[in-house]
């Protein structure tokens, strides 16, 4: 599953070794679990997808993007305002 970000973000370098350098202008994050694409932009009904978790660097060639997220929750909500 890929999360497409509305605005690019950066991810700091790995703390333990030099194998995971800082990554700038990240626009997509691998959430794992298959080919479904989650988009951060507003859905047709005005709702937004909220994904909460911890970012990390990809560990194997099986990951679809350089940056991954260990997801703790995914929900949909209406934007306030």
N, C-alpha and C positions, 0 to 999 in steps of 0.2 A: 504494500500500500504506500503510495507516495502522497505527501502533503506538499502542496504548492503554496508558497508564501506570497502574499500580496506585496510585501516589501522585503528586499534582501537583508539577511542578517549575517553576522560573522560568528565563528566558533573558535575559541581559544585552542592553542596547542595542547597536546596531551601532556599530563604532568609527569609521567613516568619515563618516557623515552622520546627519541627523535623520530619515531615512525609515524607519528600523527601531528603534522605541522598545523598551524593556524589555517583556517579556511575562511576566506572572505567572500562576500556577495553570494551567500548560499540562498538559492531560490526554491530548492526542493529538498525534502527530508524523507528518508526511508523509514516508514513506520513498521515495516515487516508485514507478513501475512498475505502477500499476493499482489495482484496487479490492479486492484481498485484504486482510483485516484480520488483523494479528498482535496477540495479546493477551499482556501481560506476566504475567498471573496464571497460576497453576499449571494445567497441562493435566490431563485425566482420568487419565493414566498417571503423574502425579507429576513430569513433566518441565517445564522452564521454557525459554522462548525468550530467548536472549541476543543483543542487537543492539548492535554496537559501531560507532561512527562519530563524526562531528563535526556539532554542531548549527549551523544557520544560519537566517536569516530567509527567508521565501518571496520569490521574485523576480518572479513573474508571476501573473496571475489563473488560470493553469492549475494552480497548486498547490492542493491540497485543504485545507491548514491553514496558519496563519501561520508555524509553525515546521517546518523540514525537517531531515532528517539525511542527510548524505553517508555512506552505509553502507560500512564496510570488511569486516564479517563478520556473518553470521547463523548461529547454531547452536542446538541443543537439548541440554540437559543435565539430569540429575537434581539436585535440591536436596540439599545435604549437611546432615545433621543432621535 
